[in-house]
Amino acid sequence: MKKFIVITLVIYTFSSLALRQKEPAEDVLKETLVSLEKQSWEAWKKRDGKFFQEFLSDDHAEVGFGGVTNKITVVPAWPVRIAWSKVIRSKISS
């Protein structure tokens, strides 16, 4: 019985260590994603279409009021998107 307990504790210890080793990589991934999200919101506030030209993947797709669009459609229409955003916000707040 003691042997079983010792083996169980050893397995538990090594499995815990293995799981802990993954945490830094997960933390880095989380920090990267949060940073990218914050950058995209800042670019949105600054109306920085160039940021989205580089930020969005070539196969980017999104669904909006006008249906499905892609990067080729979205980025050149950036000033129009900002204007519509203002219109929608004004309608909601009034």
C-alpha positions in Angstrom: 0.0 0.0 0.0 2.8 2.4 0.8 4.3 1.7 -2.6 1.1 2.6 -4.3 0.8 5.9 -2.4 4.4 6.8 -3.2 3.9 6.0 -6.9 0.7 8.0 -6.9 2.4 11.0 -5.3 5.3 10.8 -7.8 2.9 10.7 -10.8 0.9 13.6 -9.3 4.0 15.7 -8.8 5.4 15.2 -12.3 2.0 15.8 -13.9 1.6 19.0 -11.9 5.1 20.1 -13.1 4.2 19.3 -16.7 1.0 21.3 -16.5 2.9 24.3 -14.9 5.3 24.3 -17.8 2.5 25.1 -20.2 1.3 28.2 -18.2 4.1 30.6 -19.4 3.3 29.8 -23.0 -0.4 30.3 -22.4 0.3 33.6 -20.5 2.4 34.8 -23.5 -0.4 33.9 -25.9 -3.0 35.7 -23.7 -0.8 38.8 -23.4 -0.3 38.9 -27.2 -4.0 38.5 -28.0 -4.9 41.2 -25.4 -2.3 43.5 -26.8 -3.5 43.0 -30.4 -7.1 43.6 -29.3 -6.1 46.9 -27.5 -4.1 48.0 -30.6 -7.1 47.4 -32.9 -9.4 49.4 -30.6 -6.9 52.3 -30.5 -6.6 52.2 -34.3 -10.4 52.2 -34.5 -10.6 55.3 -32.3 -7.9 57.0 -34.4 -9.5 56.0 -37.6 -6.3 54.3 -38.7 -7.2 52.3 -41.8 -3.5 51.6 -42.5 -3.3 49.6 -39.3 -6.1 47.4 -40.4 -4.5 46.9 -43.8 -1.6 45.3 -42.0 -3.6 43.8 -39.1 -6.3 41.9 -41.0 -5.4 38.6 -42.6 -5.7 38.3 -46.4 -8.6 35.8 -45.8 -10.4 38.1 -43.4 -14.2 37.8 -43.4 -16.8 39.6 -41.4 -20.6 39.8 -41.3 -22.4 43.1 -40.9 -25.5 45.0 -42.0 -24.5 44.7 -45.6 -23.8 41.0 -45.4 -20.5 39.2 -45.7 -17.4 41.2 -46.6 -13.7 40.6 -46.9 -10.5 42.5 -46.4 -10.5 43.9 -50.0 -13.9 45.4 -49.3 -13.4 46.4 -45.7 -10.1 48.4 -45.7 -10.9 50.8 -48.6 -14.3 51.5 -47.1 -12.8 52.4 -43.7 -13.9 56.1 -43.7 -17.4 55.1 -44.6 -17.4 52.5 -41.8 -16.4 55.2 -39.3 -19.2 57.5 -40.5 -21.8 54.7 -40.1 -20.5 53.9 -36.7 -21.1 57.6 -35.7 -24.6 57.5 -37.2 -25.5 54.3 -35.3 -24.2 55.6 -32.0 -26.1 58.9 -32.4 -29.3 56.9 -33.1 -28.8 54.7 -30.1 -28.1 57.6 -27.7 -31.1 59.7 -28.8 
